[in-house]
Amino acid sequence: MSTPHSHRAAAWLHEEQREAVRRMSRGWLWRSEAPTWLLIVFLYSGWFTTLTYAPSLGLPLSTLLLIVFTAWYLSLQHELIHGHPTRWARVNQLFGLPPLAVWFPYGLYRDSHLAHHRNESLTLPEDDPETYYLSAATWARFSPWQRQVVRWRNTFVGRLLLAPALDIVGVIQGIVRALIRRDYPAIGMWAAHAMLLTLLFLWIAHCGVSVLWYLFAVSYPALAITKVRSFLEHRAADDPLARSVINEAGLPWRLLFLNLNYHSIHHDLPGIPWYGLPALYRRYQQAYQQRNQGFVVNGYRAWWRRYGFRPVDVTVHPASQAFAEEDVNDALEHRVSYVRSAPARD
């Protein structure tokens, strides 16, 4: 297993916490990674069994089960990226390569997510590939209808219904860019994903299930569920350690998202296994709430009540807006200076 205390990006509360985590990592549970191994077995067996017996289970029940297993699989892929259940990234990758969620190759998710974990650039649109914020320049180029789409996306309902489609459009654009630029590593990744996806679709059809049904009745809703977790998961704050939320969600959500609701702790200590996050939060709850400056919410229902149909203010990043205003002010000052110093003309 990857040792959480050796992760280069770790931001400890204090030395006592570091020692506590070191002791936890020496225990049988963390050394064996048993919870993650059991999760892998349960997820794969559950997904394949449900698909195999989908005609017997009936469409409503099999659809519901496959949505849950596929959304859970996305959470598992995140855990694999962060060095679990083995210390070997290539071995972990094998468990995340099957494209059960269809739309994103594991390698694309891995590279994007690891770049997202540079805490000093978290939420910055120029540097964080997973941010929902936009730069002032991008917002200025948007037409009125594009701005309205962003506002719809920033509601809780819009994040569920619209955001997955926008992600898929972005993926297609990424494929086109890779082809145009002859980005051969990216092309190879997409080619491997396409081959695995072909095998998956053949298996789905073999089980007597419509591929289109799987795409739009299973995969799309599963991706939408992940948007519940990521809704206002990060905010633009001056202190990078105060940019990630602590969501005190209920047990079903915590299990489905593998405790990523404790997102502030995860960004501080990204090497901690998913089953270690709750204990750390209980032990250092007050310290973590102080560190992230009260960015705490009482479950995902709170976001629904607050932003169900009202957009959260995640548009132009404040830092980008400040830079843009500074550039405008500099230009105006330069203009005034030029006019004042210009020679008088008859």
PEHUDA-V730215 format. One line per field, one symbol per residue. phi: phi as a letter, one per 40 degrees, with the letter a starting at -180 (. if undefined). Layout:
phi=???
This chain:
phi=.cccccccccbccacccdccccccccccccccfddccccdccccccccccccbdcccgccccccccccccccccccdcccdcgbcbcbcccdcdcbcdcccgcbcdcccdccccccccdcbdgcccbbcbcccbcccccccccdcccccccccccccccccbddcccccccccccccccccfcccccccccccccccccccccccccgbccccccbbbcccccccccccccfcbbcbccdcbcbcbbcccddcccccfgcccccccccbccccdcccccccccbdcccccccfgcbbcgcccccccbdbbcccbbccdccccccccccccccccccccccccccbc
